[in-house]
Amino acid sequence: MVKQCIICGEDFKCSPSDKKVTCGKPECVRINKSRTHQGKRNTWNEKSRQKVSNKGQTANLVKGTPAAQKSPIAGSFETNQNAKDWVLVSSDGTEHRIRNLSLWAKNNSYLFDRTPTQIVAGFRQIKRYYEGKTKRTVTSYFGWTLKDWGD
C-alpha cells in the first residue's frame, strides 16, 4: 500500500496494517514525534519510585537469581552457554588456552591490574580488529596478543 507522509507529503510504501504516518526520513520522524509527544512526560515521580522500591524483589527473582548463578550453563563457569574458546599469548610468549574469557579475566585480573570487564573489552577489541569490524589498529593488550578464538 502507498501512503503519504504527513510531514513532507512524499509517498512511501508500507503494509495496509502498518501504523506508519511518516516516510521514515529522520527529519520527518523527529518533527512528528515532537508533535505527538508534546506535553507528555515519561519521568517517574518520587512517590512512584519509592512505591516500586518498597516492593523489593519479586518471588521469582528471590529464587531464580541464586539458581541461575549455580547453574553450570548460566553461572560463572567454563560450561556457561555463552563461553567461547580463546587462545591468548602472554608478553613472555606463553600460550594460554581458555574456555571462558570473562571467568579467566576474573581469576587473573592481577596480571593486568585492571578490572575483569576492562580485560575482556581489551581482548574483544583485538578480535574486532582482526575481524575487520573496526578501523582502529589494536593487536595487543598490555603486551598480550590474541592468537585464536572460537565462536
C-alpha angles and dihedrals in degrees: 000000000000118000131181121239111246090215108043101012094235118146118244135178124242139141118279092246093051114112094209114134100175132062091242099250108143094240093050092048091048093050092047092049091049089053098045097042096046110138095002120127127201098183123114119239118227094252093056092045092052092047092056092043092053091056090066122190119346119243094256091053092049090057101027102054097056090044092052091049091054095044114107091220098045107028131079096287138118087249093061110136091236096047116120134192118258132181112204126183117210123221090261091054099257113146117225118196110197136173104202116034094193093052092045091050090050092053096041105036089120089072091066103025087230135110118270089247091056092048093051090047090052094054093042089054090055089050091050090052093051090048090052094243095125133041093212110100109235118161104150142031114212089331094312119117135200113239101175144345137191128222 
